[in-house]
């Protein structure tokens, strides 16, 4: 059975991670995503490190199930070709800086002239307005301006720290995919095709508010300085590694005391209710850490699980891939790419009862589907040859040697 977005055509003008990840989610759920790339190298992530068979891991992991066409949108012929593709599409997604689409001749008005009912999606770094609107943007900048780096530090008194993954980029991708689906549903119900605007900064601020902005929720009663929740993360050292133990309620504290063979903890007046567990958090965590150093991770997991105390081992990325829980969900899958070889990737996380995850297209060679896509859009053989001859389009085919071969 086709994916839930089967029949939806998406023109993907995005590059890097935030846009490509969002459109890959749509592609994994059945949409026909056409990735439009520049002739001179295509998406920047094609050329970053960790490579095999002419492909970078970054490009492979954000562009599965898409088709690639290479068009020079700076030429009249290339721009005209794109507009013919747009005429048959449901969604167009771009993540240029504000104003670039207009200068290219692809403003919302210009696109709607050829595709009146298209969902027009604009992803930006800081938003369309304000003093930072025209700034170039990368993930660390959004982490810094959003306050995420001080959340990661734990306190306004500590040195700000980056989250060691590009959280804003990836969060924006997931948010974009959800918003596009909502816009498609609204169009189906009302007949109105909307312009969806999304900034990385907005996505991260909204993300933080649900758990990290409690001190700034009540107007006229907000914190002047954020203090650390505790002196230690909920990661504890054991005799041979690390373990995470989450004691949030009094019954779990009692279970921890039994597992650690510390009956005096159960009678300690500081820890007789949830308020005390929170008020004397540092003392409680210090006591826990000292106790957990005395046995191995495996021993503690057995003891804590017997008392129904929430706990897990702390895994490296290599260990995570092979852990029985991860294996049981089937989230990590392996398959063969025609040029990059055997790949390991995470499938789309959402599972549908009537649709199995579908591996329709490997991440494409630059311009791999140019000829097919132009033909589907109604271009004649002569028109396609003119585009190729004039440099407005390029076409490549997969080459099992790991390079690209021009048509």
C-alpha positions in Angstrom: 0.0 0.0 0.0 1.4 3.4 -0.9 2.5 5.8 1.8 0.0 8.3 3.3 1.3 11.1 1.2 1.3 9.2 -2.1 0.1 11.5 -4.8 1.6 14.7 -3.3 4.3 16.3 -5.3 6.9 18.5 -3.6 9.4 20.8 -5.3 12.4 21.0 -2.9 14.6 24.0 -3.3 16.3 23.6 0.0 19.9 22.7 0.9 21.9 21.8 4.0 19.8 20.1 6.7 16.7 21.8 8.0 14.8 21.9 4.7 16.2 18.6 3.3 15.3 16.7 6.5 11.8 18.1 6.5 11.2 17.1 2.8 12.8 13.7 3.4 10.2 13.0 6.1 7.5 13.8 3.5 9.3 11.6 0.9 9.5 8.7 3.4 5.8 9.0 3.9 5.1 8.6 0.2 5.4 12.1 -1.4 7.2 12.5 -4.7 9.9 15.0 -3.7 11.9 16.5 -6.5 15.1 18.0 -5.3 16.2 21.0 -7.5 19.9 21.6 -7.3 22.3 24.0 -8.9 24.4 22.6 -11.8 27.7 23.6 -10.1 27.9 21.0 -7.4 24.4 20.9 -6.0 23.6 20.8 -2.3 26.6 21.8 -0.2 26.2 18.7 2.0 27.2 16.5 -1.0 30.7 17.6 -0.5 31.3 17.4 3.3 33.4 14.8 5.0 32.6 11.1 5.9 32.2 9.9 2.3 32.1 6.7 0.3 31.3 6.0 -3.4 31.0 9.7 -4.2 28.4 10.4 -1.5 28.7 12.0 1.9 26.8 10.5 4.9 25.2 13.9 5.5 23.6 14.0 2.1 22.6 10.3 2.2 20.9 10.8 5.6 18.8 13.8 4.6 17.8 13.0 1.0 16.6 9.5 0.8 13.5 8.8 -1.4 14.0 11.9 -3.5 14.7 12.5 -7.1 17.3 15.1 -8.3 17.1 17.6 -11.1 19.9 20.1 -11.8 18.7 23.5 -13.1 20.5 26.8 -13.4 17.8 29.1 -12.0 20.0 32.2 -12.9 19.2 31.5 -16.5 15.8 32.4 -18.1 15.5 28.8 -19.5 16.3 27.2 -16.2 13.8 29.5 -14.4 11.1 28.8 -17.0 11.7 25.0 -16.6 11.3 25.3 -12.8 8.0 27.1 -13.3 6.7 24.3 -15.5 7.6 21.9 -12.7 5.8 24.0 -10.2 2.6 24.1 -12.2 2.1 20.4 -11.5 3.2 20.5 -7.8 1.4 20.6 -4.5 4.2 22.1 -2.4 7.3 24.2 -2.9 9.8 24.5 -0.1 12.7 26.9 0.1 15.2 28.0 2.7 17.0 30.9 1.1 17.6 34.1 3.0 14.5 36.4 3.0 14.4 38.3 -0.3 16.3 35.8 -2.4 13.3 34.1 -3.9 11.9 37.5 -4.9 15.2 38.5 -6.6 15.2 35.1 -8.5 11.7 35.8 -9.8 10.1 33.2 -7.6 8.1 35.3 -5.2 4.9 33.8 -3.9 3.0 35.9 -6.4 5.1 34.8 -9.3 4.8 31.1 -8.3 1.0 31.4 -7.8 0.8 32.8 -11.4 1.7 29.3 -12.6 0.5 27.2 -9.6 -2.5 29.0 -7.8 -3.1 26.2 -5.3 0.4 25.4 -4.3 1.5 25.4 -0.6 4.4 27.9 -0.5 6.9 27.2 2.3 9.6 29.5 3.4 12.2 28.4 6.0 14.5 31.0 7.4 17.1 31.4 10.1 15.9 34.3 12.2 12.6 35.2 10.5 11.5 37.5 7.7 11.7 40.7 9.8 13.9 42.3 12.4 17.6 43.3 12.6 18.8 39.7 12.1 16.6 38.8 9.2 19.3 39.1 6.5 22.1 37.5 8.6 23.7 34.3 7.3 22.8 31.6 9.8 24.2 28.3 11.1 23.0 26.1 13.9 25.3 27.5 16.7 24.0 31.0 16.1 20.4 29.9 16.7 21.4 27.9 19.8 23.0 31.1 21.1 20.3 33.6 20.4 17.5 31.3 21.5 18.9 30.8 25.0 19.5 27.1 24.4 23.2 27.4 25.2 22.4 28.7 28.7 19.8 26.0 29.2 22.5 23.5 28.3 24.9 25.2 30.8 22.4 24.7 33.5 22.7 28.1 35.0 23.2 31.7 33.9 26.4 31.7 36.1 28.0 28.9 34.0 29.7 29.2 30.7 27.1 28.7 27.9 27.4 25.4 26.1 26.3 24.2 22.7 24.1 21.1 22.4 26.5 18.7 20.6 24.1 18.1 17.8 22.5 20.5 15.3 19.2 20.5 17.2 17.8 23.7 15.7 18.3 22.5 12.2 16.7 19.1 12.8 13.9 20.5 15.0 13.0 22.9 12.2 12.9 20.0 9.7 10.4 18.1 11.8 8.4 21.2 12.4 8.3 22.0 8.7 7.1 18.5 7.8 4.2 18.8 10.3 3.3 22.3 9.2 3.2 21.2 5.5 0.9 18.3 6.3 -1.4 20.7 8.2 -1.4 23.1 5.3 -2.3 20.3 2.9 -5.2 19.2 5.1 -6.4 22.8 5.3 -6.3 23.1 1.5 -8.3 19.9 1.2 -10.9 21.3 3.6 -11.1 24.9 2.5 -9.6 25.1 -1.0 -7.2 27.7 0.2 -3.4 27.2 -0.3 -1.4 29.0 2.3 2.1 30.4 2.7 3.8 28.6 5.6 6.6 30.7 7.2 8.9 29.0 9.7 12.2 30.2 11.2 14.7 28.1 13.0 14.7 30.7 15.9 10.9 30.4 16.3 11.1 26.6 16.2 13.6 26.5 19.0 12.0 29.1 21.2 8.7 27.3 21.0 10.5 24.0 21.7 12.1 25.4 24.9 9.0 26.9 26.3 7.3 23.7 27.2 9.9 22.7 29.8 12.6 25.4 30.2 10.9 28.7 30.4 8.9 28.2 33.6 10.8 31.0 35.3 9.6 33.4 32.6 6.0 32.3 32.2 4.4 34.5 34.8 4.4 38.1 33.7 5.7 40.5 36.4 7.1 37.6 38.4 10.0 36.2 36.4 13.4 35.1 37.5 16.2 37.6 37.1 18.9 34.8 37.0 18.5 31.2 36.2 20.2 28.9 38.7 21.3 25.3 38.2 18.7 22.6 38.7 21.4 20.5 40.3 25.2 20.1 40.5 25.0 16.8 38.6 23.2 15.5 35.6 21.2 12.4 36.1 24.1 10.4 34.8 25.9 8.4 37.5 29.3 6.7 37.5 29.3 3.0 38.3 32.2 0.7 39.0 32.6 0.0 35.2 30.7 2.7 33.3 27.7 5.0 33.6 24.0 4.7 34.3 21.0 7.0 34.3 18.6 6.8 37.2 15.5 9.0 37.4 14.0 9.3 40.9 11.1 11.8 40.6 8.6 10.5 43.1 8.8 9.4 46.8 8.0 5.8 45.9 11.0 5.7 43.6 13.3 7.1 46.3 12.2 4.3 48.6 12.9 1.8 45.8 16.4 3.3 45.3 17.1 3.1 49.0 16.2 -0.6 49.1 18.3 -1.3 45.9 21.2 0.5 47.5 20.7 -1.2 50.9 20.5 2.2 52.6 17.5 1.9 54.9 18.4 5.1 56.7 17.5 7.0 53.5 13.9 5.9 53.9 13.8 7.6 57.3 15.7 10.8 56.4 13.4 13.7 57.3 14.6 15.6 54.2 13.2 13.1 51.8 9.7 12.3 53.0 7.8 13.9 50.1 8.3 15.3 46.6 8.9 18.8 47.9 11.8 17.5 50.0 13.3 15.5 47.1 13.4 18.6 45.1 14.5 21.0 47.8 17.5 18.8 48.9 18.2 17.7 45.3 22.0 18.2 45.5 22.3 16.3 48.7 20.2 13.5 47.3 22.2 13.2 44.1 25.5 13.2 45.9 24.3 10.3 48.1 23.1 8.4 45.1 26.3 8.9 43.2 28.5 7.7 46.1 26.3 4.6 46.4 26.3 3.8 42.7 30.1 3.7 42.4 30.2 0.5 44.4 28.8 -1.9 41.8 28.9 -2.5 38.1 26.3 -1.1 35.7 24.8 -4.6 35.1 24.4 -5.2 38.9 22.7 -1.9 39.4 20.3 -2.4 36.5 19.2 -5.7 38.0 18.8 -4.3 41.5 17.0 -1.1 40.4 14.7 -2.8 37.9 13.7 -5.3 40.7 12.5 -2.2 42.7 10.8 -0.6 39.6 13.2 2.4 39.7 13.5 4.0 36.2 17.1 3.3 35.0 19.0 2.5 31.8 22.6 2.1 30.8 24.4 5.1 29.2 25.2 3.9 25.6 27.7 5.1 23.1 26.4 5.5 19.5 28.0 2.2 18.5 26.3 0.5 21.5 23.0 2.1 20.8 22.8 0.6 17.3 23.2 -2.9 18.7 21.1 -2.6 21.9 18.2 -5.1 22.1 15.6 -2.4 22.7 16.7 -0.5 19.6 16.8 -3.7 17.6 13.3 -4.7 18.7 11.8 -1.5 17.3 13.4 -1.8 13.8 14.2 1.9 13.7 17.8 1.2 12.5 17.8 -0.5 9.1 20.3 -1.6 6.5 20.1 -1.6 2.7 22.2 -1.3 -0.4 22.8 2.0 -2.2 23.9 1.5 -5.8 27.1 3.6 -5.5 27.6 4.3 -1.8 27.3 0.6 -0.8 25.7 -0.9 2.2 24.1 1.7 4.4 22.7 1.8 7.9 20.1 4.5 8.6 17.2 5.2 10.8 13.8 4.7 9.1 11.1 7.4 9.5 10.0 7.1 13.2 6.3 7.4 12.7 4.7 4.0 11.8 1.4 3.7 10.0 -0.8 0.7 10.5 -1.7 0.5 6.7 1.7 1.5 5.3 5.1 0.0 5.7 8.2 2.3 5.4 9.1 2.3 1.7 12.6 2.6 0.3 11.7 3.9 -3.2 14.8 5.9 -4.2 18.3 5.9 -2.8 19.7 9.4 -2.2 20.2 10.6 -5.8 23.3 11.4 -7.8 23.4 15.1 -8.7 21.0 15.6 -11.6 20.2 11.8 -11.8 16.5 12.3 -12.7 16.7 15.5 -14.8 15.7 13.8 -18.0 12.8 11.9 -16.4 11.4 14.9 -14.5 11.5 17.2 -17.5 9.8 14.6 -19.7 7.1 14.1 -17.0 6.5 17.9 -17.0 5.8 17.8 -20.7 9.1 18.8 -22.2 9.8 17.5 -25.6 13.0 15.7 -26.6 14.1 18.8 -28.5 13.3 21.1 -25.5 15.3 18.9 -23.2 18.3 18.8 -25.5 18.2 22.7 -25.8 18.2 23.0 -22.0 21.2 20.6 -21.7 23.1 22.2 -24.6 22.6 25.7 -23.2 23.7 24.7 -19.7 20.3 25.6 -18.1 20.1 21.9 -17.0 22.5 19.0 -16.5 21.7 15.3 -16.4 23.8 12.6 -14.8 23.3 8.9 -14.3 24.5 6.7 -11.4 27.9 5.2 -12.0 28.8 2.1 -10.0 32.4 3.3 -9.9 31.3 6.0 -7.4 31.6 9.0 -9.8 28.9 10.9 -11.8 28.5 10.3 -15.5 27.0 13.0 -17.7 24.4 12.2 -20.2 
